[in-house]
Amino acid sequence: MSTFERYLTVWVALCIIAGIGLGHAVPSVFQAIGGLEVAKVNLPVAVLIWLMVIPMLLKIDFTALGHVGRYWRGIGITVFINWAVKPFSMALLGWLFIGWLFRPYLPETQIDSYIAGLIILAAAPCTAMVFVWSNLTKGEPHFTLSQVALNDAIMIVAFAPIVALLLGLSAITVPWDTLILSVVLYIVIPVIISQIVRRALLSDGSPVRLDGLLARIQPLSLVALLATLVLLFGFQGEQIIEQPGIIALLAVPILIQVYFNSGLAYLLNRWSGEEHCVAGPSALIGASNFFELAVAAAISLFGFNSGAALATVVGVLIEVPVMLSVVWIVNRSKDWYERAPAVSRNAAVERKA
């Protein structure tokens, strides 16, 4: 892991402090930035999101979709968790904790917005950081790559309908035009641009030019993430100061869904007889989130100062420590995992083959 990735929680905490301080010191600057919108899209944030997303998508090789059938059990389980379980379990947890148990301790006007942010966060499966988690569990790299490529392809068509469905079930008005625009701006266009650039850089058959570009633009991507967080907390500062426990309360359903979904994916892979090197990344992909997209969508749909935007940022805040704990569990349980009859049986069949 890079220094930035390892200490992501620290950087987010510093952004909270810097954003709140700047928001109180120069509120007019933040209001001016917030007003730079075209068709409900904030232009500075759109640029920052592109700087975050495109470098990550440059790493994705969609030709890896040809390997999907090779790991059909792990692929099927991960797709099931990502698209049939995680968004719906998060909506349920949001309704339970934010809409009921924690309701007396949260601003009444933001309850629906917090739930919306949690739903948006869960509907965007991880694209970049999962490669780090997979490597730490000695995961099968071809499985990880093919699974991420498949998730990105599914996300283009499934993200908007799932978010709209769950927001509708939560009695939250769905701004369909803004939702579709967000998908086009922050998924479709970046995917097209990244794949055109990737193909051009790999046209000579060597990854040298692609690796060189990634090395140059990766710091810019990280700066863009931090700048976005500072802007968010500049707008959220007053609300957080008045009720500092908001972040902790929002973290509860996120933590539960991470451990629930990763555990479910891990157990289903063990039951199916999948190898541990596939089950590990499957569990991690099933639990982590594409928080850059979630933040962008929440801002586009509900605004900088919304509870939805804050809820997605809490996902960024706890991403590294929580996912590292899942990595630790996966690694420490390897012997137990491989004692499963189905795993032993399939391993024996593959050795004979």
Residue, then its C-alpha position, 0 to 999 in steps of 0.5 A: m500500500s502507498t503511504f496515502e492509502r495506508y493513512l487514508t483515515v488520517w488524511v480524511a480526519l485532517c480534511i474534516i478539521a481543515g474543511i470545518g476551519l476554512g468553512h467558518a473562516v471564508p464561508s463566501v468562498f465555499q458559497a461561490i464554489g457551491g454556486l458554480e453549477v450547470a444542470k445541477v452539476n457542480l463544475p469544480v466537483a465534476v473536475l475533481i471527480w474525473l481526476m479521481v476516477i479516470p486514473m483508477l479506471l485506466k487500470i481496468d482491462f475489460t478484456a479480462l471479462g474473457h476469464v469470467g467463466r474460469y472462476w464461475r463460482g467466485i464470480g457468481i457469488t460476488v455478483f450476487i453479494n454486490w448487486a442482490v444483497k449489499p444495496f438492499s442490506m444497507a437500505l435495511l440497516g439505514w432504515l433500522f439505525i438512522g430512520w429508527l434507533f438513532r433518529p432522536y439523535l440526528p437532525e430530523t430534516q436530514i434523516d432521509s438524506y443520510i439514508a440516501g447517502l448510505i444507499i448510494l455508497a452501497a450501490a457502488p462496488c469498489t474499483a481501485m482499492v480492492f486490488v490492494w486488499s486482494n494483494l494483501t490476501k494473496g488473492e488470485p489476480h486474474f479473478t480480481l481483475s475479471q471481477v472488477a471489470l465485470n462490476d464496472a460493466i454492470m455498474i453502467v446499467a445497474f447503478a441508477p435503477i438500484v439507487a432509484l428503486l431503493l430511494g423510492l422505497s424509502a419515500i425519497t424523491v428520485p431526481w431521475d434526470t440528475l441521477i442519469l446525468s451522474v451515471v453518464l458523467y461519472i461512470v460512462i464518460p470516464v470509462i470511455i475516456s480511460q479505455i481509449v487512453r489505455r488502448a492508445l498507450l498499450s498499442d506498442g504491446s508494452p505497459v511502460r507508457l501506461d505505467g509512466l502515465l499512472a505514476r504521474i497522475q496518481p498524485l493528482s488523483l489523491v490531491a483531488l480526493l482530498a480537495t473534494l473532502v475539504l469542500l464537503f466539510g467546509f459545507q458540513g462544518e456547522q452541522i458537525i460542530e452542533q452534533p459531533g456524534i453524527i459521524a459515529l452514528l453514520a458509521v454503525p450501519i456501514l460497519i455492520q454491512v461491511y462485516f455482514n457482506s464480507g462474511l456472507a461472501y466468504l462463507l458462500n465461497r467456502w460452501s461452494g468449494e472455491e479456492h481461498c485465493v478466490a474467496g478472499p478477494s471475493a469477500l473484500i470486493g463484496a464489502s468495499n465501495f467505490f466511494e469516489l463515485a458515491v461522493a460524486a453522485a450524492i453531491s449531484l443528487f442532494g448537494f454539498n451540504s446534504g446528509a447524503a454527501l456526509a454519509t458517503v464521506v463516512g465510508v471514506l473515513i473508515e474504509v482502510p481500518v475496516m477493510l484491513s481488519v477483514v484482510w486480517i480475518v481472511n488471512r488468519s482463517k485460511d486453514w479453517y477455510e481449506r478444511a471444508p469438505a467441498v474445498s478439499r474435494n475441488a482441490a483434489v479434482e483440480r490436482k488430478a486434472 
